[in-house]
């Protein structure tokens, strides 16, 4: 199925319901299109960001982000989904696919991400190691990306984070103009402590 077909199958009401469930950690089975290789089929999901940006009084994260906190995503296929400007705090993401998804300006803070594919995803201007106000009030929780594939991902203007660990991740042919990604890419799969390594460079 072509990407345009994946997106066009989402009726506005179904897409809004799916996005609400995704960002609040509720059951996604009722809105998924069955399963693909053991993962819920949410391919092509268009995120309804405007509906979730309004009505929030707190100023952190910024009002142009969608705030996602303490949520678990497991075995989801979000290939070609449009999910830009998500601010994920203390979330767990396991065994999910974000291939060719629009994840522009994603921010992760204290998240654990395992066995996920970000192949050819757009992570332009991402920040994969930020902290939220709630994290600053308690003991800092560092982020972890383990066994993840960033092959061909666009991370231009992105930041890998000094508190984030990348363990056995693949960064082949990914796009970046920033030295912290370019310096790290050849050896990041073998380095458990990003901050200590970059300090030696």
Secondary structure in CASP SS format (residue, H / E / C, confidence):
PFRMAT SS
TARGET T0000
AUTHOR 0000-0000-0000
METHOD secondary structure of the structure
MODEL  1
X C 1.00
X C 1.00
X H 1.00
X H 1.00
X H 1.00
X H 1.00
X H 1.00
X H 1.00
X C 1.00
X C 1.00
X C 1.00
X H 1.00
X H 1.00
X H 1.00
X H 1.00
X H 1.00
X H 1.00
X H 1.00
X H 1.00
X H 1.00
X H 1.00
X H 1.00
X H 1.00
X H 1.00
X C 1.00
X C 1.00
X C 1.00
X C 1.00
X H 1.00
X H 1.00
X H 1.00
X C 1.00
X C 1.00
X C 1.00
X E 1.00
X E 1.00
X C 1.00
X C 1.00
X E 1.00
X E 1.00
X E 1.00
X C 1.00
X C 1.00
X C 1.00
X C 1.00
X E 1.00
X C 1.00
X C 1.00
X H 1.00
X H 1.00
X H 1.00
X H 1.00
X H 1.00
X C 1.00
X C 1.00
X C 1.00
X C 1.00
X C 1.00
X C 1.00
X C 1.00
X C 1.00
X C 1.00
X C 1.00
X C 1.00
X C 1.00
X E 1.00
X E 1.00
X E 1.00
X E 1.00
X C 1.00
X C 1.00
X E 1.00
X E 1.00
X E 1.00
X C 1.00
X E 1.00
X E 1.00
X C 1.00
X C 1.00
X C 1.00
X C 1.00
X E 1.00
X C 1.00
X C 1.00
X C 1.00
X E 1.00
X E 1.00
X E 1.00
X E 1.00
X C 1.00
X C 1.00
X E 1.00
X E 1.00
X E 1.00
X C 1.00
X C 1.00
X E 1.00
X C 1.00
X C 1.00
X C 1.00
X C 1.00
X E 1.00
X C 1.00
X C 1.00
X C 1.00
X C 1.00
X E 1.00
X E 1.00
X E 1.00
X C 1.00
X C 1.00
X E 1.00
X E 1.00
X E 1.00
X C 1.00
X C 1.00
X E 1.00
X C 1.00
X C 1.00
X C 1.00
X C 1.00
X E 1.00
X C 1.00
X C 1.00
X C 1.00
X C 1.00
X E 1.00
X C 1.00
X C 1.00
X C 1.00
X C 1.00
X C 1.00
X H 1.00
X H 1.00
X H 1.00
X H 1.00
X H 1.00
X C 1.00
X C 1.00
X C 1.00
X C 1.00
X C 1.00
X E 1.00
X E 1.00
X E 1.00
X E 1.00
X C 1.00
X C 1.00
X E 1.00
X C 1.00
X C 1.00
X C 1.00
X C 1.00
X E 1.00
X C 1.00
X C 1.00
X C 1.00
X C 1.00
X E 1.00
X C 1.00
X C 1.00
X C 1.00
X C 1.00
X E 1.00
X E 1.00
X E 1.00
X E 1.00
X C 1.00
X C 1.00
X E 1.00
X C 1.00
X C 1.00
X C 1.00
X C 1.00
X E 1.00
X C 1.00
X C 1.00
X C 1.00
X H 1.00
X H 1.00
X H 1.00
X H 1.00
X H 1.00
X H 1.00
X H 1.00
X C 1.00
X C 1.00
X H 1.00
X H 1.00
X H 1.00
X C 1.00
X C 1.00
X C 1.00
X H 1.00
X H 1.00
X H 1.00
X H 1.00
X H 1.00
X H 1.00
X H 1.00
X C 1.00
END
